[in-house]
Amino acid sequence: MKAMILAAGVGSRLDPLTRNLPKPMVPILNRPVVEHILRLLARHGFTDIMVNLHHLADQIRNDFGDGDRLGVRIHYSEESELLGTAGGVKKVADFFDDTFIVIGGDDLADIDLSTLIKFHKEKQSLATLALALVDDPSEYGVALLNEHGRIARFVEKPKGEFLFSNTVNTGVYVFEPQIFHFIPQDRFFDFGRDVFPLLLQQKEPFFGCLTANYWCDVGNLAQYRQAHFDFLEGRVKLEIPLKEIRRFVWMGDNVRIDPSAEVGYPVAIGSNCTIGPKAKVLENSVIGENCVIESGAVVTRSILWENARIEADTTLHRCVVGTNCHVSSNAAIFDGVLVEPNGSG
């Protein structure tokens, strides 16, 4: 089966983390978010995967290559100018010859894609959306279903009195190739704003499947942090490059922890890390590979990317620290995003 990952976005809502890193490469539990998506697709039998690219495209292409290490075949479509969610898929219409899935490159999910495909085929649908219930639907496409699961109304990012449901579009779609009849060639076109209203207007078979599985759009900093907490607290299952050495403590290889240091839970610590004397790595913290936490430093509810160094007697709470970033000693930082000033983090 074939699928497409939408990975061409710039990721402005994750600034400054995405100034020198494409949004799909932002790490979740020490793996790029797009790798979690690729692994989800592979588990459900999707072996041919198209990925569209734009911002810092070579980083994605160089990391994943042809997909062999993940057991899939990856193809790339680079957009010199962004074409929108639908326009990007239309650009590679010839790639698809049967039912296919489209999924956002910044979505973290363990959605049962096989059940979604089955629902789509049983309904003989042209387009099927995986839907989720959220507390605040204003930042998503909102759908209203009839008793048969058919979408009766769809509004992209409604405001105020137009919030008629808390059932939202997850950005995970199943399509038949006939969907390309509704998307123009070589122009910017969006599924939520353009295609889905057109399907409703023309009364095409357009369905929504409400999922009870985990889904999170990690497109902004709050959701990015929350996605890590959700894994650590057992709300989502992911394949991660760490072993659970005791309950709610995951650790890589060659981690050096001073006997006087404290490691709480839940935490995840990548390979080749050093935690110094009387340092503390406490609840809901994720430490990337090759990080150093010096003596007396305290890290709580924070995410460190690879090669970060937290100098002595520094306190971090609810922070994200970028790659290669060194945080000066004797600082206390709360709710911060720290990157190297030269952009390497």
Secondary structure, DSSP 8 states (H G I E B T S, - for coil): -EEEEE-----GGGTTTTSSS-GGGSEETTEEHHHHHHHHHHHTT--EEEEEE-TTHHHHHHHHTTSGGGTSEEEEEE-SS--HHHHHHHTTGGG--S-EEEEETTEEE---HHHHHHHHHHTT-SEEEEEEE-S-GGGSEEEEE-TTSBEEEEEES--GGG---SEEEEEEEEE-GGGGGGS-SSS---IIIIIHHHHHHTT--EEEEE--S-EEE--SHHHHHHHHHHHHTTSS----SSEEEETTEEE-SS-EE-TT-EE-SSEEE-TT-EE-TT-EE-SSEEE-TT-EE-TT-EEES-EE-TT-EE-TT-EEES-EE-TT-EE-TT-EEES-EE--TTS--
